[in-house]
Structures are given as structure tokens and as C-alpha cells.
Amino acid sequence: MRRDIFQAISDPTRRGIITLIALQAMTPNAIAENFNTTRQAVSKHLRILTECEIVKQEQQGREIFYSLEIEKMKEIDKWLAQFREIWETRFNQLDKVLSTIKQQKK
């Protein structure tokens, strides 16, 4: 089953994994040490993140290291950008209104 990136990041544990591996590649055991869950559960989350191409895996000797696919994260950023523009426009409008009110009180 092919999931989309937003399904993958809907889970708090998967978002936590993304945060962890954003700084450095980690093994599943190292990732599991940061969560109050089993290594098997973490592996399931990693499989979902890998299927969605948010993380990539690299074999180094007997260990598998997981790291973040930065390019895939841009898909999330692109979707959020449209809302960021709306919020910034509204905050700018609010700044103007507050500035006008402040000047009227003087």
C-alpha cells in the first residue's frame, strides 16, 4: 500500500523519528532508545517513512543507518507555504490596524 507523505507525518512517533535523524543518520536501535516503545514498533515506523521516501537507508557493514531525505521534506514545505503566506498577510494587516489605533490614542 502506497501512503502519501502526510499520512506518514501524521503519527507523533514518526515525526519524532524525523526530528532525530534530521541531524545525523542513526541505526534502528539508536532510534528506539529515544522512544518508550519496542524496536519492532520503531522498525514499522521506519518502514512507513521509507515507503514514503522521507527517509533513506544505507547499509554500513552489518548495520543499517537511516537518514532524512531533505528533498522529500520540501513537498511538505511547499504545501505549508500557501498557508504561511495567508498568515503573514493577516499579521501584516493586524500590525497596520494596531499601529493606526495606537496613533489615534496619542
Phi and psi in degrees as a GROMACS rama.xvg file:
@    title "Ramachandran Plot"
@    xaxis  label "Phi"
@    yaxis  label "Psi"
@TYPE xy
-89.6063  120.479  ARG-2
-100.528  157.653  ARG-3
-96.103  169.082  ASP-4
-62.3395  -30.7966  ILE-5
-75.2196  -30.3509  PHE-6
-65.4852  -39.5757  GLN-7
-64.5884  -40.1718  ALA-8
-88.9555  2.01343  ILE-9
-72.706  -18.4776  SER-10
-92.8137  129.766  ASP-11
-60.6585  -35.3372  PRO-12
-66.1131  -41.207  THR-13
-66.7676  -36.4269  ARG-14
-65.04  -37.9057  ARG-15
-63.6019  -40.3553  GLY-16
-63.1288  -43.7986  ILE-17
-59.0409  -43.2686  ILE-18
-62.0735  -42.5984  THR-19
-62.6465  -47.753  LEU-20
-85.8234  -1.4873  ILE-21
-65.3925  -30.3624  ALA-22
-88.0184  -36.2064  LEU-23
-159.644  153.137  GLN-24
-68.3439  141.981  ALA-25
-138.204  154.454  MET-26
-82.0427  160.636  THR-27
-57.9  -37.8799  PRO-28
-63.7672  -43.5455  ASN-29
-64.3987  -37.654  ALA-30
-67.3109  -44.5049  ILE-31
-62.1478  -28.3601  ALA-32
-63.5311  -18.2146  GLU-33
-92.5784  0.225401  ASN-34
-129.536  151.42  PHE-35
-89.4655  61.2484  ASN-36
-152.063  174.864  THR-37
-80.4725  160.012  THR-38
-64.2268  -33.7843  ARG-39
-62.9546  -40.793  GLN-40
-65.831  -39.9806  ALA-41
-63.6891  -40.2727  VAL-42
-61.1238  -37.2624  SER-43
-64.7277  -42.8626  LYS-44
-63.268  -41.3929  HIS-45
-63.516  -36.697  LEU-46
-62.8801  -43.117  ARG-47
-64.1404  -44.3195  ILE-48
-64.4323  -35.1602  LEU-49
-69.424  -42.2528  THR-50
-58.8628  -34.8288  GLU-51
-87.3257  1.99674  CYS-52
63.5263  26.1969  GLU-53
-82.5005  -33.1316  ILE-54
-121.848  154.702  VAL-55
-123.675  153.352  LYS-56
-115.664  144.902  GLN-57
-135.021  125.113  GLU-58
-79.5608  125.186  GLN-59
-129.015  100.317  GLN-60
67.0345  -124.842  GLY-61
-92.3819  -3.98925  ARG-62
-103.027  149.865  GLU-63
-110.637  126.961  ILE-64
-107.429  136.49  PHE-65
-106.853  135.694  TYR-66
-137.362  165.33  SER-67
-83.585  139.908  LEU-68
-92.4437  94.2378  GLU-69
-57.5708  -40.0401  ILE-70
-59.741  -36.5829  GLU-71
-69.6401  -31.1817  LYS-72
-66.0542  -23.4538  MET-73
-62.8114  -27.4813  LYS-74
-61.43  -40.652  GLU-75
-67.6728  -46.0627  ILE-76
-60.5121  -40.0435  ASP-77
-62.8521  -40.8642  LYS-78
-67.1698  -41.0456  TRP-79
-71.4802  -25.7077  LEU-80
-58.0492  -37.5799  ALA-81
-62.5741  -35.488  GLN-82
-77.7273  -35.8166  PHE-83
-58.4484  -40.7792  ARG-84
-65.4286  -41.0171  GLU-85
-64.1152  -46.4556  ILE-86
-62.8862  -43.1554  TRP-87
-64.4104  -39.6746  GLU-88
-61.8193  -44.6089  THR-89
-68.0912  -37.9822  ARG-90
-65.6611  -37.996  PHE-91
-64.7269  -39.9613  ASN-92
-63.7884  -40.7543  GLN-93
-64.3573  -40.7589  LEU-94
-58.798  -42.2479  ASP-95
-65.2471  -42.9151  LYS-96
-63.5202  -45.498  VAL-97
-65.2264  -37.8583  LEU-98
-65.35  -41.2586  SER-99
-64.0125  -45.2454  THR-100
-62.082  -42.4268  ILE-101
-62.9631  -39.8949  LYS-102
-71.509  -32.1821  GLN-103
-69.0128  -28.2515  GLN-104
-76.1769  -18.4999  LYS-105
